[in-house]
Amino acid sequence: MQEDDRPGLSVRLDAVTKIYNVAGDELPAIRGITLSIARGEALALVGSSGSGKSTLLHLSGLLDRPTTGAVYYENRRVDSLSPSERATLRNRSVGFVFQNFQLIPRTTAIENVEMPLLYRGIPPRERREKARELLLSVGMGDRERHYSSQLSGGQQQRVAIARALVASPGLLLADEPTGNLDSRSAVSVLELLMKAQERTRMTLVLVTHDAEVATVASRTIRVRDGLLEQS
């Protein structure tokens, strides 16, 4: 298959499928989806639990490979890269925000935010300054030495957003980022994500089961039974 050379594309999935083998049975999670996501777009993937929306996100973020089909990132085919090549590309270009925050418990907020820069070999002083800057931008400057157990759910998600943004990713993937938050914290977190997207012009893909949450995005696609229902 030829490289996708169309301008302005951040991510393209070309006829992708994903089939899991569970106890000898084949379970299709994605059933042949073609999807283009424009550079700088804010896209919401909406669907119920088990619809395939998170699998679609993982394929877009190089966390998983399709069973068939192709995945392109910035016009480069990436599903055929080696595990180490995909890991390097993720570290340099993709940020992730998850429902359960995934902060490292034994490290402070600022150490969590620094982690992507540590993997990139950024010197300690530079990564500390950048992490502090991002914590300030999400309203967590006064909590930089707190551990996750000392933070509320909303505060943990703010730290997670700072960590996702610290390496200036071109693509930010948020998987149910408000799923474990109260309504007030959820609104605050969504505002942070959208302000960051507007400020940096990065591509944002937001996965949610909540149609109201999806309204913050400029485009919404519904996923059902591993297929795109509407766009």
HUQUI-V590781 format. One record per residue. N is the residue number from 1. PSI is psi as a letter, one per 20 degrees, with the letter a starting at -180 (* if undefined). OMEGA is omega in whole degrees, -180 to 180 (NA if undefined). Layout:
n/psi/omega
N/PSI/OMEGA
N/PSI/OMEGA
This chain:
n/psi/omega
1/p/-177
2/q/176
3/q/177
4/o/-175
5/j/179
6/p/-177
7/q/171
8/j/180
9/p/173
10/g/-179
11/q/171
12/p/172
13/p/-175
14/o/177
15/l/-176
16/q/170
17/q/173
18/o/-179
19/p/178
20/q/176
21/o/-178
22/o/179
23/l/178
24/i/179
25/q/176
26/p/-179
27/o/-179
28/p/177
29/h/176
30/p/-168
31/l/177
32/m/-177
33/p/170
34/p/-174
35/p/175
36/p/179
37/o/-175
38/q/176
39/p/179
40/j/-179
41/q/170
42/o/-174
43/p/175
44/p/172
45/o/-174
46/p/177
47/r/179
48/r/177
49/p/180
50/j/-178
51/h/-178
52/i/-175
53/h/179
54/h/175
55/g/178
56/g/178
57/g/-179
58/h/176
59/h/180
60/h/-177
61/j/176
62/k/174
63/i/-179
64/r/178
65/q/176
66/q/173
67/g/172
68/r/-179
69/a/-175
70/q/177
71/p/178
72/q/172
73/p/-177
74/l/175
75/j/179
76/p/177
77/p/-172
78/i/-177
79/h/-179
80/j/178
81/q/176
82/r/178
83/g/-179
84/h/178
85/g/178
86/h/179
87/g/178
88/g/180
89/g/177
90/g/-177
91/h/-175
92/h/-168
93/i/-172
94/p/173
95/q/-178
96/p/172
97/p/-175
98/r/-179
99/h/-176
100/j/171
101/g/180
102/l/171
103/q/179
104/o/-170
105/h/-173
106/j/177
107/q/-178
108/r/180
109/g/-177
110/h/177
111/h/175
112/g/-178
113/h/-180
114/h/-167
115/g/179
116/h/180
117/h/176
118/g/179
119/h/179
120/i/178
121/k/179
122/p/-180
123/q/-174
124/g/-177
125/g/-179
126/g/-179
127/h/177
128/g/179
129/g/180
130/g/179
131/g/180
132/g/178
133/g/-179
134/h/177
135/g/177
136/h/-177
137/h/179
138/j/176
139/k/-178
140/k/-179
141/h/-180
142/j/-179
143/j/-171
144/h/-179
145/j/178
146/q/174
147/r/-176
148/h/179
149/i/180
150/j/-176
151/q/174
152/r/178
153/g/179
154/h/178
155/g/177
156/h/-180
157/h/175
158/g/177
159/g/179
160/h/178
161/g/177
162/g/179
163/g/-180
164/h/-175
165/i/-168
166/h/-179
167/j/179
168/m/-177
169/q/173
170/h/-177
171/p/177
172/p/-179
173/p/-177
174/o/-176
175/o/-178
176/l/-174
177/i/179
178/j/-172
179/h/-179
180/k/-174
181/q/172
182/r/-172
183/h/-179
184/g/179
185/h/-180
186/g/179
187/g/-179
188/g/-179
189/g/178
190/h/178
191/g/178
192/g/-179
193/g/-177
194/h/177
195/g/178
196/g/180
197/g/-180
198/h/-178
199/g/-174
200/i/-176
201/k/174
202/r/175
203/p/-180
204/p/173
205/o/-176
206/o/177
207/p/-180
208/q/172
209/i/-172
210/o/-178
211/h/179
212/g/177
213/h/-176
214/i/-176
215/i/179
216/h/-177
217/q/179
218/i/177
219/q/179
220/p/176
221/p/179
222/p/179
223/p/179
224/p/177
225/k/175
226/j/180
227/q/174
228/p/-177
229/h/-179
230/r/178
231/*/NA
